[in-house]
């Protein structure tokens, strides 16, 4: 049987995590906390605010760390005709 979650717990968790992950919008953090609570509940695990906060924190940390670096940093200078992996010129023509 699914249990209902106390709104006060979700707000407290969201507020703490938003302070920690201020680069993300408040709505994004709230959604993550709510989704985490629902997922844990769906899996049949006993839902506790501590567990939800820990799992949501891991997810938010992954979201922040997955932001790609700027284009200027990502594109390493390569010589013309050289491939990314070998540094050698690519062979053109049919085999």
PyMOL Python script that loads the backbone (N, CA, C, O; Angstrom):
from pymol import cmd

cmd.read_pdbstr("""\
ATOM      1  N   UNK A   1       0.839  -1.180   0.000  1.00  0.00           N
ATOM      2  CA  UNK A   1       0.000   0.000   0.000  1.00  0.00           C
ATOM      3  C   UNK A   1       0.886   1.246   0.000  1.00  0.00           C
ATOM      4  O   UNK A   1       1.838   1.341   0.774  1.00  0.00           O
ATOM      5  N   UNK A   2       0.571   2.171  -0.851  1.00  0.00           N
ATOM      6  CA  UNK A   2       1.353   3.400  -0.922  1.00  0.00           C
ATOM      7  C   UNK A   2       0.991   4.318   0.229  1.00  0.00           C
ATOM      8  O   UNK A   2      -0.168   4.430   0.627  1.00  0.00           O
ATOM      9  N   UNK A   3       2.007   4.965   0.746  1.00  0.00           N
ATOM     10  CA  UNK A   3       1.768   5.905   1.830  1.00  0.00           C
ATOM     11  C   UNK A   3       1.836   7.334   1.298  1.00  0.00           C
ATOM     12  O   UNK A   3       2.511   7.603   0.304  1.00  0.00           O
ATOM     13  N   UNK A   4       1.161   8.210   1.938  1.00  0.00           N
ATOM     14  CA  UNK A   4       1.241   9.612   1.537  1.00  0.00           C
ATOM     15  C   UNK A   4       2.410  10.245   2.264  1.00  0.00           C
ATOM     16  O   UNK A   4       2.742   9.861   3.386  1.00  0.00           O
ATOM     17  N   UNK A   5       3.024  11.209   1.624  1.00  0.00           N
ATOM     18  CA  UNK A   5       4.198  11.815   2.235  1.00  0.00           C
ATOM     19  C   UNK A   5       3.833  13.158   2.845  1.00  0.00           C
ATOM     20  O   UNK A   5       3.024  13.909   2.300  1.00  0.00           O
ATOM     21  N   UNK A   6       4.442  13.443   3.976  1.00  0.00           N
ATOM     22  CA  UNK A   6       4.172  14.722   4.635  1.00  0.00           C
ATOM     23  C   UNK A   6       4.814  15.870   3.866  1.00  0.00           C
ATOM     24  O   UNK A   6       6.016  15.862   3.599  1.00  0.00           O
ATOM     25  N   UNK A   7       4.009  16.836   3.522  1.00  0.00           N
ATOM     26  CA  UNK A   7       4.471  17.972   2.740  1.00  0.00           C
ATOM     27  C   UNK A   7       5.550  18.749   3.479  1.00  0.00           C
ATOM     28  O   UNK A   7       6.477  19.266   2.856  1.00  0.00           O
ATOM     29  N   UNK A   8       5.441  18.834   4.792  1.00  0.00           N
ATOM     30  CA  UNK A   8       6.423  19.576   5.577  1.00  0.00           C
ATOM     31  C   UNK A   8       7.815  18.959   5.429  1.00  0.00           C
ATOM     32  O   UNK A   8       8.800  19.687   5.308  1.00  0.00           O
ATOM     33  N   UNK A   9       7.907  17.625   5.436  1.00  0.00           N
ATOM     34  CA  UNK A   9       9.199  16.964   5.255  1.00  0.00           C
ATOM     35  C   UNK A   9       9.794  17.287   3.887  1.00  0.00           C
ATOM     36  O   UNK A   9      10.987  17.571   3.771  1.00  0.00           O
ATOM     37  N   UNK A  10       8.955  17.241   2.853  1.00  0.00           N
ATOM     38  CA  UNK A  10       9.448  17.540   1.511  1.00  0.00           C
ATOM     39  C   UNK A  10       9.949  18.975   1.404  1.00  0.00           C
ATOM     40  O   UNK A  10      10.969  19.229   0.763  1.00  0.00           O
ATOM     41  N   UNK A  11       9.254  19.895   2.013  1.00  0.00           N
ATOM     42  CA  UNK A  11       9.683  21.298   1.980  1.00  0.00           C
ATOM     43  C   UNK A  11      11.011  21.499   2.699  1.00  0.00           C
ATOM     44  O   UNK A  11      11.875  22.238   2.227  1.00  0.00           O
ATOM     45  N   UNK A  12      11.169  20.838   3.841  1.00  0.00           N
ATOM     46  CA  UNK A  12      12.421  20.966   4.586  1.00  0.00           C
ATOM     47  C   UNK A  12      13.590  20.369   3.809  1.00  0.00           C
ATOM     48  O   UNK A  12      14.670  20.958   3.751  1.00  0.00           O
ATOM     49  N   UNK A  13      13.372  19.211   3.220  1.00  0.00           N
ATOM     50  CA  UNK A  13      14.416  18.572   2.426  1.00  0.00           C
ATOM     51  C   UNK A  13      14.764  19.446   1.227  1.00  0.00           C
ATOM     52  O   UNK A  13      15.939  19.665   0.934  1.00  0.00           O
ATOM     53  N   UNK A  14      13.748  19.941   0.537  1.00  0.00           N
ATOM     54  CA  UNK A  14      13.973  20.798  -0.631  1.00  0.00           C
ATOM     55  C   UNK A  14      14.733  22.062  -0.258  1.00  0.00           C
ATOM     56  O   UNK A  14      15.628  22.488  -0.988  1.00  0.00           O
ATOM     57  N   UNK A  15      14.385  22.659   0.866  1.00  0.00           N
ATOM     58  CA  UNK A  15      15.067  23.888   1.294  1.00  0.00           C
ATOM     59  C   UNK A  15      16.538  23.618   1.582  1.00  0.00           C
ATOM     60  O   UNK A  15      17.400  24.395   1.170  1.00  0.00           O
ATOM     61  N   UNK A  16      16.836  22.530   2.283  1.00  0.00           N
ATOM     62  CA  UNK A  16      18.234  22.194   2.582  1.00  0.00           C
ATOM     63  C   UNK A  16      19.023  21.924   1.310  1.00  0.00           C
ATOM     64  O   UNK A  16      20.147  22.401   1.154  1.00  0.00           O
ATOM     65  N   UNK A  17      18.430  21.157   0.401  1.00  0.00           N
ATOM     66  CA  UNK A  17      19.133  20.818  -0.827  1.00  0.00           C
ATOM     67  C   UNK A  17      19.271  22.016  -1.757  1.00  0.00           C
ATOM     68  O   UNK A  17      20.260  22.127  -2.481  1.00  0.00           O
ATOM     69  N   UNK A  18      18.292  22.907  -1.744  1.00  0.00           N
ATOM     70  CA  UNK A  18      18.407  24.099  -2.582  1.00  0.00           C
ATOM     71  C   UNK A  18      19.535  24.998  -2.083  1.00  0.00           C
ATOM     72  O   UNK A  18      20.229  25.626  -2.882  1.00  0.00           O
ATOM     73  N   UNK A  19      19.719  25.061  -0.779  1.00  0.00           N
ATOM     74  CA  UNK A  19      20.849  25.822  -0.245  1.00  0.00           C
ATOM     75  C   UNK A  19      22.172  25.231  -0.708  1.00  0.00           C
ATOM     76  O   UNK A  19      23.128  25.955  -0.983  1.00  0.00           O
ATOM     77  N   UNK A  20      22.213  23.913  -0.789  1.00  0.00           N
ATOM     78  CA  UNK A  20      23.437  23.221  -1.204  1.00  0.00           C
ATOM     79  C   UNK A  20      23.661  23.288  -2.714  1.00  0.00           C
ATOM     80  O   UNK A  20      24.800  23.376  -3.170  1.00  0.00           O
ATOM     81  N   UNK A  21      22.587  23.247  -3.479  1.00  0.00           N
ATOM     82  CA  UNK A  21      22.663  23.250  -4.942  1.00  0.00           C
ATOM     83  C   UNK A  21      21.979  24.500  -5.489  1.00  0.00           C
ATOM     84  O   UNK A  21      20.989  24.411  -6.216  1.00  0.00           O
ATOM     85  N   UNK A  22      22.503  25.637  -5.139  1.00  0.00           N
ATOM     86  CA  UNK A  22      21.873  26.902  -5.523  1.00  0.00           C
ATOM     87  C   UNK A  22      21.972  27.182  -7.025  1.00  0.00           C
ATOM     88  O   UNK A  22      21.274  28.058  -7.536  1.00  0.00           O
ATOM     89  N   UNK A  23      22.828  26.452  -7.729  1.00  0.00           N
ATOM     90  CA  UNK A  23      22.923  26.634  -9.176  1.00  0.00           C
ATOM     91  C   UNK A  23      21.677  26.105  -9.895  1.00  0.00           C
ATOM     92  O   UNK A  23      21.387  26.506 -11.022  1.00  0.00           O
ATOM     93  N   UNK A  24      20.960  25.218  -9.246  1.00  0.00           N
ATOM     94  CA  UNK A  24      19.733  24.667  -9.825  1.00  0.00           C
ATOM     95  C   UNK A  24      18.533  25.454  -9.326  1.00  0.00           C
ATOM     96  O   UNK A  24      18.554  26.019  -8.233  1.00  0.00           O
ATOM     97  N   UNK A  25      17.503  25.482 -10.129  1.00  0.00           N
ATOM     98  CA  UNK A  25      16.298  26.211  -9.734  1.00  0.00           C
ATOM     99  C   UNK A  25      15.613  25.505  -8.562  1.00  0.00           C
ATOM    100  O   UNK A  25      15.756  24.299  -8.364  1.00  0.00           O
ATOM    101  N   UNK A  26      14.872  26.294  -7.801  1.00  0.00           N
ATOM    102  CA  UNK A  26      14.151  25.738  -6.656  1.00  0.00           C
ATOM    103  C   UNK A  26      13.151  24.683  -7.124  1.00  0.00           C
ATOM    104  O   UNK A  26      12.963  23.662  -6.464  1.00  0.00           O
ATOM    105  N   UNK A  27      12.525  24.930  -8.245  1.00  0.00           N
ATOM    106  CA  UNK A  27      11.551  23.981  -8.801  1.00  0.00           C
ATOM    107  C   UNK A  27      12.220  22.663  -9.181  1.00  0.00           C
ATOM    108  O   UNK A  27      11.642  21.595  -8.977  1.00  0.00           O
ATOM    109  N   UNK A  28      13.412  22.728  -9.721  1.00  0.00           N
ATOM    110  CA  UNK A  28      14.158  21.526 -10.102  1.00  0.00           C
ATOM    111  C   UNK A  28      14.464  20.678  -8.867  1.00  0.00           C
ATOM    112  O   UNK A  28      14.316  19.457  -8.893  1.00  0.00           O
ATOM    113  N   UNK A  29      14.888  21.327  -7.796  1.00  0.00           N
ATOM    114  CA  UNK A  29      15.204  20.626  -6.557  1.00  0.00           C
ATOM    115  C   UNK A  29      13.934  20.019  -5.960  1.00  0.00           C
ATOM    116  O   UNK A  29      13.943  18.869  -5.520  1.00  0.00           O
ATOM    117  N   UNK A  30      12.850  20.783  -5.943  1.00  0.00           N
ATOM    118  CA  UNK A  30      11.588  20.259  -5.421  1.00  0.00           C
ATOM    119  C   UNK A  30      11.130  19.036  -6.199  1.00  0.00           C
ATOM    120  O   UNK A  30      10.675  18.052  -5.616  1.00  0.00           O
ATOM    121  N   UNK A  31      11.252  19.103  -7.502  1.00  0.00           N
ATOM    122  CA  UNK A  31      10.834  17.990  -8.355  1.00  0.00           C
ATOM    123  C   UNK A  31      11.677  16.757  -8.089  1.00  0.00           C
ATOM    124  O   UNK A  31      11.154  15.644  -8.029  1.00  0.00           O
ATOM    125  N   UNK A  32      12.972  16.949  -7.930  1.00  0.00           N
ATOM    126  CA  UNK A  32      13.874  15.843  -7.644  1.00  0.00           C
ATOM    127  C   UNK A  32      13.518  15.173  -6.321  1.00  0.00           C
ATOM    128  O   UNK A  32      13.487  13.946  -6.235  1.00  0.00           O
ATOM    129  N   UNK A  33      13.252  15.964  -5.301  1.00  0.00           N
ATOM    130  CA  UNK A  33      12.900  15.421  -3.987  1.00  0.00           C
ATOM    131  C   UNK A  33      11.580  14.653  -4.073  1.00  0.00           C
ATOM    132  O   UNK A  33      11.465  13.549  -3.541  1.00  0.00           O
ATOM    133  N   UNK A  34      10.610  15.226  -4.729  1.00  0.00           N
ATOM    134  CA  UNK A  34       9.310  14.575  -4.875  1.00  0.00           C
ATOM    135  C   UNK A  34       9.430  13.272  -5.668  1.00  0.00           C
ATOM    136  O   UNK A  34       8.858  12.252  -5.283  1.00  0.00           O
ATOM    137  N   UNK A  35      10.171  13.308  -6.766  1.00  0.00           N
ATOM    138  CA  UNK A  35      10.363  12.102  -7.572  1.00  0.00           C
ATOM    139  C   UNK A  35      11.103  11.022  -6.800  1.00  0.00           C
ATOM    140  O   UNK A  35      10.779   9.839  -6.904  1.00  0.00           O
ATOM    141  N   UNK A  36      12.091  11.434  -6.029  1.00  0.00           N
ATOM    142  CA  UNK A  36      12.846  10.475  -5.227  1.00  0.00           C
ATOM    143  C   UNK A  36      11.937   9.799  -4.209  1.00  0.00           C
ATOM    144  O   UNK A  36      11.975   8.580  -4.038  1.00  0.00           O
ATOM    145  N   UNK A  37      11.120  10.602  -3.537  1.00  0.00           N
ATOM    146  CA  UNK A  37      10.191  10.041  -2.541  1.00  0.00           C
ATOM    147  C   UNK A  37       9.275   9.017  -3.211  1.00  0.00           C
ATOM    148  O   UNK A  37       9.081   7.915  -2.699  1.00  0.00           O
ATOM    149  N   UNK A  38       8.717   9.394  -4.361  1.00  0.00           N
ATOM    150  CA  UNK A  38       7.797   8.501  -5.065  1.00  0.00           C
ATOM    151  C   UNK A  38       8.487   7.230  -5.541  1.00  0.00           C
ATOM    152  O   UNK A  38       7.894   6.153  -5.485  1.00  0.00           O
ATOM    153  N   UNK A  39       9.720   7.334  -6.007  1.00  0.00           N
ATOM    154  CA  UNK A  39      10.453   6.161  -6.483  1.00  0.00           C
ATOM    155  C   UNK A  39      10.757   5.204  -5.343  1.00  0.00           C
ATOM    156  O   UNK A  39      10.569   3.995  -5.484  1.00  0.00           O
ATOM    157  N   UNK A  40      11.219   5.723  -4.228  1.00  0.00           N
ATOM    158  CA  UNK A  40      11.517   4.876  -3.071  1.00  0.00           C
ATOM    159  C   UNK A  40      10.243   4.180  -2.603  1.00  0.00           C
ATOM    160  O   UNK A  40      10.252   2.988  -2.294  1.00  0.00           O
ATOM    161  N   UNK A  41       9.168   4.924  -2.555  1.00  0.00           N
ATOM    162  CA  UNK A  41       7.871   4.367  -2.143  1.00  0.00           C
ATOM    163  C   UNK A  41       7.422   3.278  -3.114  1.00  0.00           C
ATOM    164  O   UNK A  41       6.934   2.228  -2.696  1.00  0.00           O
ATOM    165  N   UNK A  42       7.587   3.533  -4.403  1.00  0.00           N
ATOM    166  CA  UNK A  42       7.181   2.586  -5.436  1.00  0.00           C
ATOM    167  C   UNK A  42       7.973   1.275  -5.342  1.00  0.00           C
ATOM    168  O   UNK A  42       7.445   0.198  -5.620  1.00  0.00           O
ATOM    169  N   UNK A  43       9.236   1.383  -4.949  1.00  0.00           N
ATOM    170  CA  UNK A  43      10.074   0.189  -4.823  1.00  0.00           C
ATOM    171  C   UNK A  43       9.757  -0.632  -3.580  1.00  0.00           C
ATOM    172  O   UNK A  43      10.292  -1.727  -3.404  1.00  0.00           O
ATOM    173  N   UNK A  44       8.897  -0.113  -2.724  1.00  0.00           N
ATOM    174  CA  UNK A  44       8.496  -0.849  -1.535  1.00  0.00           C
ATOM    175  C   UNK A  44       9.452  -0.704  -0.369  1.00  0.00           C
ATOM    176  O   UNK A  44       9.386  -1.464   0.597  1.00  0.00           O
ATOM    177  N   UNK A  45      10.337   0.267  -0.459  1.00  0.00           N
ATOM    178  CA  UNK A  45      11.294   0.519   0.617  1.00  0.00           C
ATOM    179  C   UNK A  45      10.641   1.471   1.606  1.00  0.00           C
ATOM    180  O   UNK A  45       9.876   2.354   1.217  1.00  0.00           O
ATOM    181  N   UNK A  46      10.944   1.290   2.884  1.00  0.00           N
ATOM    182  CA  UNK A  46      10.413   2.186   3.901  1.00  0.00           C
ATOM    183  C   UNK A  46      10.975   3.586   3.658  1.00  0.00           C
ATOM    184  O   UNK A  46      12.188   3.793   3.676  1.00  0.00           O
ATOM    185  N   UNK A  47      10.087   4.527   3.433  1.00  0.00           N
ATOM    186  CA  UNK A  47      10.495   5.887   3.093  1.00  0.00           C
ATOM    187  C   UNK A  47      10.764   6.682   4.361  1.00  0.00           C
ATOM    188  O   UNK A  47       9.912   6.789   5.243  1.00  0.00           O
ATOM    189  N   UNK A  48      11.963   7.232   4.428  1.00  0.00           N
ATOM    190  CA  UNK A  48      12.301   8.133   5.524  1.00  0.00           C
ATOM    191  C   UNK A  48      12.841   9.421   4.923  1.00  0.00           C
ATOM    192  O   UNK A  48      13.438   9.390   3.847  1.00  0.00           O
ATOM    193  N   UNK A  49      12.647  10.542   5.584  1.00  0.00           N
ATOM    194  CA  UNK A  49      13.196  11.797   5.054  1.00  0.00           C
ATOM    195  C   UNK A  49      14.709  11.735   4.855  1.00  0.00           C
ATOM    196  O   UNK A  49      15.237  12.315   3.906  1.00  0.00           O
ATOM    197  N   UNK A  50      15.406  11.031   5.751  1.00  0.00           N
ATOM    198  CA  UNK A  50      16.863  10.921   5.632  1.00  0.00           C
ATOM    199  C   UNK A  50      17.257  10.197   4.344  1.00  0.00           C
ATOM    200  O   UNK A  50      18.168  10.629   3.638  1.00  0.00           O
ATOM    201  N   UNK A  51      16.568   9.095   4.040  1.00  0.00           N
ATOM    202  CA  UNK A  51      16.856   8.338   2.826  1.00  0.00           C
ATOM    203  C   UNK A  51      16.561   9.166   1.584  1.00  0.00           C
ATOM    204  O   UNK A  51      17.358   9.193   0.646  1.00  0.00           O
ATOM    205  N   UNK A  52      15.429   9.834   1.578  1.00  0.00           N
ATOM    206  CA  UNK A  52      15.051  10.655   0.428  1.00  0.00           C
ATOM    207  C   UNK A  52      16.082  11.765   0.207  1.00  0.00           C
ATOM    208  O   UNK A  52      16.477  12.036  -0.927  1.00  0.00           O
ATOM    209  N   UNK A  53      16.507  12.392   1.282  1.00  0.00           N
ATOM    210  CA  UNK A  53      17.494  13.470   1.152  1.00  0.00           C
ATOM    211  C   UNK A  53      18.812  12.949   0.590  1.00  0.00           C
ATOM    212  O   UNK A  53      19.415  13.590  -0.270  1.00  0.00           O
ATOM    213  N   UNK A  54      19.261  11.794   1.068  1.00  0.00           N
ATOM    214  CA  UNK A  54      20.522  11.234   0.585  1.00  0.00           C
ATOM    215  C   UNK A  54      20.461  10.875  -0.896  1.00  0.00           C
ATOM    216  O   UNK A  54      21.385  11.183  -1.648  1.00  0.00           O
ATOM    217  N   UNK A  55      19.380  10.227  -1.316  1.00  0.00           N
ATOM    218  CA  UNK A  55      19.253   9.820  -2.716  1.00  0.00           C
ATOM    219  C   UNK A  55      19.074  11.042  -3.609  1.00  0.00           C
ATOM    220  O   UNK A  55      19.684  11.121  -4.675  1.00  0.00           O
ATOM    221  N   UNK A  56      18.253  11.988  -3.192  1.00  0.00           N
ATOM    222  CA  UNK A  56      18.049  13.202  -3.983  1.00  0.00           C
ATOM    223  C   UNK A  56      19.351  13.995  -4.092  1.00  0.00           C
ATOM    224  O   UNK A  56      19.644  14.556  -5.148  1.00  0.00           O
ATOM    225  N   UNK A  57      20.127  14.046  -3.022  1.00  0.00           N
ATOM    226  CA  UNK A  57      21.416  14.755  -3.061  1.00  0.00           C
ATOM    227  C   UNK A  57      22.343  14.129  -4.105  1.00  0.00           C
ATOM    228  O   UNK A  57      22.999  14.844  -4.862  1.00  0.00           O
ATOM    229  N   UNK A  58      22.398  12.808  -4.145  1.00  0.00           N
ATOM    230  CA  UNK A  58      23.234  12.130  -5.141  1.00  0.00           C
ATOM    231  C   UNK A  58      22.769  12.461  -6.560  1.00  0.00           C
ATOM    232  O   UNK A  58      23.586  12.703  -7.449  1.00  0.00           O
ATOM    233  N   UNK A  59      21.473  12.468  -6.758  1.00  0.00           N
ATOM    234  CA  UNK A  59      20.935  12.770  -8.082  1.00  0.00           C
ATOM    235  C   UNK A  59      21.243  14.220  -8.483  1.00  0.00           C
ATOM    236  O   UNK A  59      21.650  14.480  -9.615  1.00  0.00           O
ATOM    237  N   UNK A  60      21.049  15.146  -7.563  1.00  0.00           N
ATOM    238  CA  UNK A  60      21.327  16.552  -7.859  1.00  0.00           C
ATOM    239  C   UNK A  60      22.811  16.784  -8.106  1.00  0.00           C
ATOM    240  O   UNK A  60      23.184  17.580  -8.968  1.00  0.00           O
ATOM    241  N   UNK A  61      23.642  16.100  -7.363  1.00  0.00           N
ATOM    242  CA  UNK A  61      25.080  16.223  -7.577  1.00  0.00           C
ATOM    243  C   UNK A  61      25.453  15.727  -8.973  1.00  0.00           C
ATOM    244  O   UNK A  61      26.293  16.326  -9.645  1.00  0.00           O
ATOM    245  N   UNK A  62      24.834  14.642  -9.404  1.00  0.00           N
ATOM    246  CA  UNK A  62      25.075  14.129 -10.754  1.00  0.00           C
ATOM    247  C   UNK A  62      24.606  15.127 -11.808  1.00  0.00           C
ATOM    248  O   UNK A  62      25.253  15.300 -12.840  1.00  0.00           O
ATOM    249  N   UNK A  63      23.483  15.778 -11.543  1.00  0.00           N
ATOM    250  CA  UNK A  63      22.981  16.781 -12.492  1.00  0.00           C
ATOM    251  C   UNK A  63      23.955  17.948 -12.619  1.00  0.00           C
ATOM    252  O   UNK A  63      24.227  18.414 -13.726  1.00  0.00           O
ATOM    253  N   UNK A  64      24.477  18.416 -11.501  1.00  0.00           N
ATOM    254  CA  UNK A  64      25.410  19.543 -11.526  1.00  0.00           C
ATOM    255  C   UNK A  64      26.708  19.136 -12.209  1.00  0.00           C
ATOM    256  O   UNK A  64      27.263  19.907 -12.993  1.00  0.00           O
ATOM    257  N   UNK A  65      27.194  17.943 -11.924  1.00  0.00           N
ATOM    258  CA  UNK A  65      28.455  17.494 -12.506  1.00  0.00           C
ATOM    259  C   UNK A  65      28.341  17.122 -13.977  1.00  0.00           C
ATOM    260  O   UNK A  65      29.359  17.008 -14.660  1.00  0.00           O
ATOM    261  N   UNK A  66      27.134  16.932 -14.478  1.00  0.00           N
ATOM    262  CA  UNK A  66      26.968  16.533 -15.874  1.00  0.00           C
ATOM    263  C   UNK A  66      26.909  17.720 -16.827  1.00  0.00           C
ATOM    264  O   UNK A  66      26.823  17.523 -18.039  1.00  0.00           O
ATOM    265  N   UNK A  67      26.953  18.925 -16.321  1.00  0.00           N
ATOM    266  CA  UNK A  67      26.932  20.104 -17.188  1.00  0.00           C
ATOM    267  C   UNK A  67      28.253  20.144 -17.942  1.00  0.00           C
ATOM    268  O   UNK A  67      29.319  20.154 -17.327  1.00  0.00           O
ATOM    269  N   UNK A  68      28.192  20.166 -19.273  1.00  0.00           N
ATOM    270  CA  UNK A  68      29.434  20.137 -20.042  1.00  0.00           C
ATOM    271  C   UNK A  68      30.219  21.441 -19.871  1.00  0.00           C
ATOM    272  O   UNK A  68      29.632  22.499 -19.649  1.00  0.00           O
ATOM    273  N   UNK A  69      31.543  21.357 -19.977  1.00  0.00           N
ATOM    274  CA  UNK A  69      32.342  22.574 -19.911  1.00  0.00           C
ATOM    275  C   UNK A  69      32.063  23.441 -21.132  1.00  0.00           C
ATOM    276  O   UNK A  69      31.422  22.998 -22.085  1.00  0.00           O
ATOM    277  N   UNK A  70      32.537  24.650 -21.098  1.00  0.00           N
ATOM    278  CA  UNK A  70      32.271  25.566 -22.214  1.00  0.00           C
ATOM    279  C   UNK A  70      32.927  25.054 -23.493  1.00  0.00           C
ATOM    280  O   UNK A  70      33.876  24.272 -23.442  1.00  0.00           O
ATOM    281  N   UNK A  71      32.426  25.492 -24.612  1.00  0.00           N
ATOM    282  CA  UNK A  71      32.922  25.051 -25.916  1.00  0.00           C
ATOM    283  C   UNK A  71      34.407  25.335 -26.087  1.00  0.00           C
ATOM    284  O   UNK A  71      35.123  24.522 -26.672  1.00  0.00           O
ATOM    285  N   UNK A  72      34.881  26.461 -25.593  1.00  0.00           N
ATOM    286  CA  UNK A  72      36.281  26.824 -25.805  1.00  0.00           C
ATOM    287  C   UNK A  72      37.221  25.866 -25.083  1.00  0.00           C
ATOM    288  O   UNK A  72      38.349  25.657 -25.529  1.00  0.00           O
ATOM    289  N   UNK A  73      36.778  25.288 -23.992  1.00  0.00           N
ATOM    290  CA  UNK A  73      37.618  24.351 -23.258  1.00  0.00           C
ATOM    291  C   UNK A  73      37.520  22.963 -23.876  1.00  0.00           C
ATOM    292  O   UNK A  73      38.515  22.239 -23.927  1.00  0.00           O
ATOM    293  N   UNK A  74      36.343  22.584 -24.344  1.00  0.00           N
ATOM    294  CA  UNK A  74      36.124  21.232 -24.859  1.00  0.00           C
ATOM    295  C   UNK A  74      36.881  20.962 -26.139  1.00  0.00           C
ATOM    296  O   UNK A  74      37.354  19.842 -26.335  1.00  0.00           O
ATOM    297  N   UNK A  75      37.016  21.932 -27.016  1.00  0.00           N
ATOM    298  CA  UNK A  75      37.620  21.700 -28.308  1.00  0.00           C
ATOM    299  C   UNK A  75      39.132  21.856 -28.212  1.00  0.00           C
ATOM    300  O   UNK A  75      39.661  22.966 -28.155  1.00  0.00           O
ATOM    301  N   UNK A  76      39.802  20.727 -28.197  1.00  0.00           N
ATOM    302  CA  UNK A  76      41.258  20.753 -28.159  1.00  0.00           C
ATOM    303  C   UNK A  76      41.781  21.061 -29.557  1.00  0.00           C
ATOM    304  O   UNK A  76      41.242  20.560 -30.544  1.00  0.00           O
ATOM    305  N   UNK A  77      42.810  21.869 -29.649  1.00  0.00           N
ATOM    306  CA  UNK A  77      43.350  22.182 -30.973  1.00  0.00           C
ATOM    307  C   UNK A  77      43.967  20.937 -31.601  1.00  0.00           C
ATOM    308  O   UNK A  77      44.768  20.240 -30.978  1.00  0.00           O
ATOM    309  N   UNK A  78      43.577  20.675 -32.844  1.00  0.00           N
ATOM    310  CA  UNK A  78      44.118  19.536 -33.578  1.00  0.00           C
ATOM    311  C   UNK A  78      44.618  20.043 -34.913  1.00  0.00           C
ATOM    312  O   UNK A  78      44.133  21.037 -35.452  1.00  0.00           O
ATOM    313  N   UNK A  79      45.582  19.345 -35.418  1.00  0.00           N
ATOM    314  CA  UNK A  79      46.073  19.691 -36.739  1.00  0.00           C
ATOM    315  C   UNK A  79      45.078  19.294 -37.801  1.00  0.00           C
ATOM    316  O   UNK A  79      44.231  18.437 -37.551  1.00  0.00           O
ATOM    317  N   UNK A  80      45.149  19.885 -38.980  1.00  0.00           N
ATOM    318  CA  UNK A  80      44.189  19.551 -40.033  1.00  0.00           C
ATOM    319  C   UNK A  80      44.334  18.103 -40.476  1.00  0.00           C
ATOM    320  O   UNK A  80      45.440  17.617 -40.715  1.00  0.00           O
ATOM    321  N   UNK A  81      43.202  17.425 -40.582  1.00  0.00           N
ATOM    322  CA  UNK A  81      43.189  16.058 -41.081  1.00  0.00           C
ATOM    323  C   UNK A  81      43.568  15.009 -40.057  1.00  0.00           C
ATOM    324  O   UNK A  81      43.642  13.827 -40.391  1.00  0.00           O
ATOM    325  N   UNK A  82      43.805  15.400 -38.842  1.00  0.00           N
ATOM    326  CA  UNK A  82      44.174  14.408 -37.829  1.00  0.00           C
ATOM    327  C   UNK A  82      42.924  13.955 -37.088  1.00  0.00           C
ATOM    328  O   UNK A  82      42.008  14.740 -36.845  1.00  0.00           O
ATOM    329  N   UNK A  83      42.904  12.683 -36.735  1.00  0.00           N
ATOM    330  CA  UNK A  83      41.748  12.175 -36.014  1.00  0.00           C
ATOM    331  C   UNK A  83      41.935  12.401 -34.525  1.00  0.00           C
ATOM    332  O   UNK A  83      43.049  12.625 -34.051  1.00  0.00           O
ATOM    333  N   UNK A  84      40.858  12.340 -33.813  1.00  0.00           N
ATOM    334  CA  UNK A  84      40.875  12.593 -32.381  1.00  0.00           C
ATOM    335  C   UNK A  84      41.647  11.528 -31.618  1.00  0.00           C
ATOM    336  O   UNK A  84      42.378  11.853 -30.683  1.00  0.00           O
ATOM    337  N   UNK A  85      41.498  10.262 -31.998  1.00  0.00           N
ATOM    338  CA  UNK A  85      42.044   9.176 -31.200  1.00  0.00           C
ATOM    339  C   UNK A  85      43.517   8.881 -31.490  1.00  0.00           C
ATOM    340  O   UNK A  85      44.279   8.599 -30.565  1.00  0.00           O
ATOM    341  N   UNK A  86      43.925   8.941 -32.756  1.00  0.00           N
ATOM    342  CA  UNK A  86      45.281   8.543 -33.078  1.00  0.00           C
ATOM    343  C   UNK A  86      46.225   9.727 -33.267  1.00  0.00           C
ATOM    344  O   UNK A  86      47.438   9.583 -33.109  1.00  0.00           O
ATOM    345  N   UNK A  87      45.686  10.878 -33.599  1.00  0.00           N
ATOM    346  CA  UNK A  87      46.554  12.019 -33.881  1.00  0.00           C
ATOM    347  C   UNK A  87      47.173  11.927 -35.260  1.00  0.00           C
ATOM    348  O   UNK A  87      47.979  12.778 -35.636  1.00  0.00           O
ATOM    349  N   UNK A  88      46.801  10.882 -36.034  1.00  0.00           N
ATOM    350  CA  UNK A  88      47.326  10.681 -37.381  1.00  0.00           C
ATOM    351  C   UNK A  88      46.293  11.140 -38.400  1.00  0.00           C
ATOM    352  O   UNK A  88      45.104  11.253 -38.099  1.00  0.00           O
ATOM    353  N   UNK A  89      46.758  11.392 -39.575  1.00  0.00           N
ATOM    354  CA  UNK A  89      45.838  11.800 -40.635  1.00  0.00           C
ATOM    355  C   UNK A  89      44.926  10.637 -41.016  1.00  0.00           C
ATOM    356  O   UNK A  89      45.348   9.482 -41.078  1.00  0.00           O
ATOM    357  N   UNK A  90      43.683  10.972 -41.265  1.00  0.00           N
ATOM    358  CA  UNK A  90      42.725   9.948 -41.678  1.00  0.00           C
ATOM    359  C   UNK A  90      43.017   9.554 -43.113  1.00  0.00           C
ATOM    360  O   UNK A  90      43.373  10.404 -43.929  1.00  0.00           O
ATOM    361  N   UNK A  91      42.870   8.271 -43.432  1.00  0.00           N
ATOM    362  CA  UNK A  91      43.093   7.779 -44.766  1.00  0.00           C
ATOM    363  C   UNK A  91      41.834   7.995 -45.566  1.00  0.00           C
ATOM    364  O   UNK A  91      40.757   7.546 -45.173  1.00  0.00           O
ATOM    365  N   UNK A  92      41.959   8.676 -46.683  1.00  0.00           N
ATOM    366  CA  UNK A  92      40.782   8.908 -47.510  1.00  0.00           C
ATOM    367  C   UNK A  92      40.788   7.922 -48.667  1.00  0.00           C
ATOM    368  O   UNK A  92      41.833   7.387 -49.038  1.00  0.00           O
ATOM    369  N   UNK A  93      39.636   7.694 -49.219  1.00  0.00           N
ATOM    370  CA  UNK A  93      39.520   6.776 -50.345  1.00  0.00           C
ATOM    371  C   UNK A  93      38.790   5.518 -49.930  1.00  0.00           C
ATOM    372  O   UNK A  93      38.537   5.279 -48.749  1.00  0.00           O
ATOM    373  N   UNK A  94      38.455   4.715 -50.939  1.00  0.00           N
ATOM    374  CA  UNK A  94      37.719   3.480 -50.685  1.00  0.00           C
ATOM    375  C   UNK A  94      38.683   2.346 -50.409  1.00  0.00           C
ATOM    376  O   UNK A  94      39.802   2.323 -50.922  1.00  0.00           O
ATOM    377  N   UNK A  95      38.239   1.409 -49.597  1.00  0.00           N
ATOM    378  CA  UNK A  95      39.048   0.215 -49.305  1.00  0.00           C
ATOM    379  C   UNK A  95      38.593  -0.939 -50.123  1.00  0.00           C
ATOM    380  O   UNK A  95      39.153  -2.030 -50.016  1.00  0.00           O
TER     381      UNK A  95
END
""", "prot")
cmd.dss("prot")
cmd.show_as("cartoon", "prot")
cmd.util.cbc("prot")
cmd.orient("prot")
